[in-house]
Amino acid sequence: MASLAPNEYPDALFALVDGEVKPTELTRGPWSHGVMHGGPICGLLAWILEKKLNREDLVCTRLTVEILSGVPVENLAASSEVIKNGKQTAVVEASISRQGKMLARATSQWLARPGEIVVNGEEVPDIPTVRADPGSHPDIEYPRPGFNADAVDLRILSGSTEEPGPGLIWARLDHPLVAGESPSLFQQVATLSDLGAAVGWENADDDQPLINTDVTLQLLREPQNEWVLFESNVQRVTNNLACCKTTLTDQAGLLGWVLQSQMVAPSNIQF
C-alpha cells in the first residue's frame, strides 16, 4: 500500500459503517502495519463504554483493557453491557470482535462526579513549542499514516518514544476518535493511555523488546483539557516480565496513573 500524503490522511481514527466500526490507517501501530496500536483499542472501548452508560453525573475512575489478540485494521463488531447502574456507582463492560472472535475487552468503574478540584501545589512543566517527529526516526519503520507518528501530538521534555529509558512527555490526541463526533476528555485520555509503554520504553535482557498485554487507567478526575503529561518508567525483577508505570498530570496537577503488564514480545511480531 502506497503511503498517503498528509493532506490525504483520514479525518478520524474510526468511522461507523453499516453497524460496524471501521478503523482507518491512523490506528496502525509499529509492531505490524496491519494491526492496530493499543491506544486506539483503548479509545474505541472507552467510546463504547461511555455511549452505553450515557450518564453525565458519573465519571470513569478506572478503565482496564485486556488485549487478547492483535486487532486487525479491519471492520469490527462492538458489544457492551451495564453490569451495575446505581445512584452513585456503575460498572460497564465492553468488547470488540471480528468474525465472532473477541479481540479485546474492557471493564470500567464509574463514580459520582467530583466537586471542586484541589489544585496541586507542585509546579507543572510548560508544554514545549516543538512537536516531536517519531516518523523520522531511522531505526523504526512507522506506518504512515499511523498512530504514533500522525494521530498524536507529542512534546518532549525528556526521553523519547523511540529510545529506551524513562520519559517525560506531553501528549494530546490530534484527530477525532470517531468520524463526525467530538471525543470527550475521557475518550481522549483513554486513547492516549497506551503511550505510557512508549514513553517509558525499556527492553529486556539481550535487547529483547517488551510488549504490553493490558492497560489499566486510574483517574482521579477528568482532564482539564486535551493535554496530558506522561511520566513513565518500566520496572522489572525478572528477564521476561515487567510493568510500565505512568503518572498522569495535566495543567491543574495530578490526574491519575496507568499500569501496563509487559512480557517479552513474541519473535513473530514485526518491529
FIBAKE-616057 format. One line per field, with one value per residue (C-alpha): x, y, z; residue number from 1. Coordinates in Angstrom, 2 decimals. Layout:
<rs>
x: [X/...]
y: [Y/...]
z: [Z/...]
i: [NUM/...]
</rs>
This chain:
<rs>
x: [0.00/1.44/1.97/-0.53/0.37/-0.59/-3.45/-4.84/-4.86/-8.20/-10.19/-10.59/-9.29/-12.60/-15.73/-19.11/-20.11/-23.23/-23.39/-19.70/-16.64/-14.11/-10.56/-8.60/-4.87/-4.40/-4.90/-1.92/0.89/4.61/4.61/2.85/1.42/-1.83/-2.50/-3.89/-1.88/-3.10/-4.09/-6.94/-8.11/-8.39/-10.04/-12.60/-13.56/-13.84/-16.17/-18.32/-18.49/-19.40/-22.07/-23.59/-23.75/-24.74/-24.69/-23.26/-23.41/-20.73/-17.08/-14.89/-12.36/-10.94/-10.66/-8.96/-8.37/-7.15/-5.72/-6.46/-5.04/-3.67/-6.55/-6.50/-7.24/-10.50/-14.18/-15.01/-18.15/-18.73/-20.73/-21.33/-23.26/-24.09/-23.31/-24.37/-26.15/-26.56/-27.19/-23.50/-21.64/-21.76/-19.82/-19.79/-18.10/-17.37/-15.58/-14.60/-14.56/-14.17/-15.94/-17.06/-13.61/-13.20/-10.02/-10.08/-12.32/-12.68/-14.15/-14.80/-15.95/-17.82/-18.29/-20.15/-18.65/-16.15/-16.58/-14.03/-10.51/-7.89/-5.10/-1.71/0.85/3.65/4.69/3.69/6.23/5.25/4.29/7.22/6.53/8.27/6.32/8.20/8.58/8.63/8.19/11.63/13.49/15.83/15.58/11.79/9.59/6.40/3.42/2.42/-0.21/-0.14/-0.93/2.49/3.65/0.43/-2.56/-1.00/0.91/3.93/6.01/9.15/10.63/12.97/13.41/11.91/9.28/11.98/14.82/14.91/14.65/12.20/10.41/8.50/6.30/3.19/0.65/-2.69/-4.94/-4.54/-7.59/-11.20/-11.66/-14.85/-15.71/-18.39/-18.03/-16.01/-14.30/-14.94/-11.97/-12.30/-12.14/-9.09/-7.07/-8.08/-6.80/-3.50/-3.13/-1.25/1.53/3.00/4.81/6.42/7.30/8.94/10.11/12.70/13.98/14.52/17.96/19.69/17.70/14.51/11.56/8.81/5.16/2.15/-0.91/-3.17/-3.74/-5.24/-6.09/-6.89/-8.31/-8.85/-10.92/-11.39/-8.54/-8.81/-8.16/-6.68/-3.06/-1.80/1.73/3.16/5.93/6.68/9.20/9.49/10.25/11.14/12.78/12.91/14.00/10.67/8.06/7.80/5.37/5.31/4.13/2.96/1.95/-0.51/-0.59/-2.33/-2.05/-4.12/-1.89/-2.12/-4.63/-4.04/-1.93/-1.50/-0.23/0.71/1.71/4.56/6.22/8.98/7.48/6.90/9.50/6.89/5.94/7.48/9.10]
y: [0.00/3.36/5.98/8.81/12.48/14.31/16.11/12.67/11.30/10.14/12.65/10.32/7.08/5.26/5.51/3.84/1.78/-0.41/-1.03/-1.89/0.12/0.70/1.57/3.93/3.93/6.34/3.40/1.42/0.52/-0.14/-3.84/-4.86/-2.37/-4.28/-4.35/-1.57/0.26/-0.32/3.34/3.27/-0.03/1.64/4.71/2.70/0.67/3.88/5.29/2.13/2.19/5.87/5.54/2.55/4.15/7.63/9.34/12.83/12.59/9.87/9.84/6.86/6.31/3.01/1.55/-1.82/-3.04/-6.56/-7.04/-10.68/-10.75/-8.49/-6.32/-6.01/-2.75/-4.20/-3.77/-4.67/-5.55/-3.90/-5.09/-3.69/-4.38/-2.34/-4.63/-2.16/1.17/2.62/6.13/6.91/3.99/2.00/-0.85/-1.30/-3.88/-3.78/-5.82/-5.71/-8.73/-9.79/-12.74/-13.97/-13.85/-11.50/-9.45/-7.05/-6.34/-3.71/-3.28/0.12/1.68/4.97/7.09/10.27/13.30/15.00/18.51/21.31/20.25/20.65/22.20/20.56/23.00/21.47/23.34/21.68/21.99/24.05/22.37/22.67/24.55/22.00/18.93/15.61/13.73/9.98/9.10/10.48/8.01/5.94/2.68/2.34/1.84/3.55/3.15/6.44/7.35/5.62/6.25/7.14/9.35/11.02/10.60/12.13/15.32/14.66/17.38/16.00/17.24/14.27/10.81/9.62/7.22/5.66/5.16/3.12/4.84/6.80/9.66/12.85/13.83/15.94/14.33/15.12/13.35/15.11/13.72/12.90/9.40/8.64/10.47/13.12/13.28/15.35/12.97/13.50/14.22/10.69/9.20/11.33/10.31/6.67/6.79/8.23/5.83/3.06/5.55/5.06/1.95/4.03/6.99/4.71/2.08/-0.48/-3.74/-6.98/-8.61/-9.13/-6.16/-8.20/-5.77/-5.78/-5.58/-4.88/-7.12/-4.78/-1.18/-0.01/3.67/5.07/8.59/10.93/13.25/14.24/16.08/19.87/19.88/17.78/17.89/15.15/14.81/11.26/10.43/6.79/4.15/0.36/-1.79/-5.48/-8.08/-10.89/-11.02/-11.89/-9.86/-6.15/-3.35/0.13/2.69/6.12/9.13/11.35/15.10/17.99/21.74/21.55/18.89/15.18/13.38/9.66/6.69/3.98/0.44/-1.90/-5.55/-6.44/-9.56/-10.26/-9.75/-12.97/-13.48/-13.39/-9.76/-7.33/-4.15]
z: [0.00/-1.03/1.64/1.75/1.74/4.96/3.20/2.26/5.81/7.24/9.28/12.28/13.79/13.27/11.15/11.59/8.55/8.32/12.06/12.38/13.38/10.61/11.73/9.50/8.80/11.73/14.12/12.83/15.21/14.69/15.64/12.43/9.98/9.53/13.29/15.46/18.11/21.67/22.04/19.51/21.01/24.44/22.93/20.99/24.05/26.10/23.43/23.53/27.35/27.56/24.88/26.66/30.11/28.90/32.30/32.81/36.62/36.74/35.65/34.84/37.61/36.33/32.85/32.39/28.84/28.05/24.57/23.78/20.27/17.59/16.39/12.59/10.82/9.54/10.36/13.96/15.90/19.28/22.26/25.74/28.94/32.03/34.97/37.66/37.34/40.82/42.09/42.63/41.03/37.83/36.26/32.49/30.25/26.52/23.87/20.23/17.95/14.34/12.72/16.14/17.77/20.73/20.27/23.24/26.19/28.88/32.32/33.84/37.09/37.21/40.34/41.23/39.54/41.90/43.22/43.16/42.24/44.95/42.90/43.31/44.70/42.62/39.51/36.24/33.41/30.38/27.12/24.67/21.44/19.20/18.12/18.13/14.84/15.62/11.95/11.11/13.35/11.13/13.10/13.43/10.40/11.49/9.15/7.56/8.39/11.76/15.39/16.87/14.03/12.89/15.25/18.37/19.09/21.34/23.07/24.72/27.98/28.46/26.99/23.72/22.40/20.18/22.69/25.92/29.28/31.41/29.69/30.44/27.50/26.95/24.59/23.01/20.52/17.18/15.34/16.28/17.64/15.68/12.48/12.92/16.72/19.17/21.62/25.31/27.55/28.95/25.45/24.67/27.74/27.23/23.64/24.87/27.82/25.98/25.09/28.57/27.31/24.55/26.78/29.39/26.93/28.02/26.56/28.43/28.50/25.14/23.79/23.52/23.22/25.83/24.76/26.96/27.10/29.06/30.12/33.41/33.54/37.01/37.05/40.00/37.80/34.17/32.45/32.30/28.54/25.76/27.01/29.36/30.76/30.84/33.31/32.55/33.54/33.33/36.37/36.39/38.61/36.02/32.40/30.82/32.78/33.58/34.39/32.91/35.46/34.35/36.41/34.55/35.14/33.44/33.89/37.10/38.69/39.38/37.16/37.69/36.68/34.04/34.70/31.84/32.25/29.90/28.55/26.03/22.57/20.58/17.86/15.07/15.83/13.37/14.66]
i: [1/2/3/4/5/6/7/8/9/10/11/12/13/14/15/16/17/18/19/20/21/22/23/24/25/26/27/28/29/30/31/32/33/34/35/36/37/38/39/40/41/42/43/44/45/46/47/48/49/50/51/52/53/54/55/56/57/58/59/60/61/62/63/64/65/66/67/68/69/70/71/72/73/74/75/76/77/78/79/80/81/82/83/84/85/86/87/88/89/90/91/92/93/94/95/96/97/98/99/100/101/102/103/104/105/106/107/108/109/110/111/112/113/114/115/116/117/118/119/120/121/122/123/124/125/126/127/128/129/130/131/132/133/134/135/136/137/138/139/140/141/142/143/144/145/146/147/148/149/150/151/152/153/154/155/156/157/158/159/160/161/162/163/164/165/166/167/168/169/170/171/172/173/174/175/176/177/178/179/180/181/182/183/184/185/186/187/188/189/190/191/192/193/194/195/196/197/198/199/200/201/202/203/204/205/206/207/208/209/210/211/212/213/214/215/216/217/218/219/220/221/222/223/224/225/226/227/228/229/230/231/232/233/234/235/236/237/238/239/240/241/242/243/244/245/246/247/248/249/250/251/252/253/254/255/256/257/258/259/260/261/262/263/264/265/266/267/268/269/270/271]
</rs>
